Amino acid sequence: AAEQAEAERRAAEQAEAERRAAEQAEAERKAKEEAAAAAPAPAPSYGVNYYSGGQCTYYAFERRKQLGKPVGNNWGNAHNWANAARSQGYSVNNTPSVGAIMVFAQGQGGANSYYGHVAIVESVNGDGSINISEWNWTHGPWNKSVRTISASTVNSYNYIH
């Protein structure tokens, strides 16, 4: 009888220890969740700009970094950007918005017939036209230019948001 009572006491102690351990683990899990929720979101990761210096793609990468809107660093030539962005989950459509990347297909709107072109939408005007900034359009590599794209052609381009 004494052995039976001792075995029951040990079993009760073991069960109590297991219950306390489970409570402790649950409390630690909740504390980690609360700490994670309270922590600031990590800064976007922009990676290294691997685009050719002075080119429109280099500028678009850096300008989007300034705007807090990272882009991939391995999307290839400008005309490839819309498909590359789409494959990485970016929204791509024919509607411009401030900060979006405007993608010129090969030869579109005077773009290079091999590389295409990209620019950044700086503003959308009341008449539907847009103002863009870009590098290497009129004055060669490393040179920024700003121009207005007419409302009649705005929706023929892809925009990466």
Beta strands, then each sheet from edge to edge (+ up, - down):
strand 1: 92-93
strand 2: 101-104
strand 3: 117-124
strand 4: 130-135
strand 5: 144-149
strand 6: 158-160
sheet 1: 1+ 6- 2+ 3- 4+ 5-
end
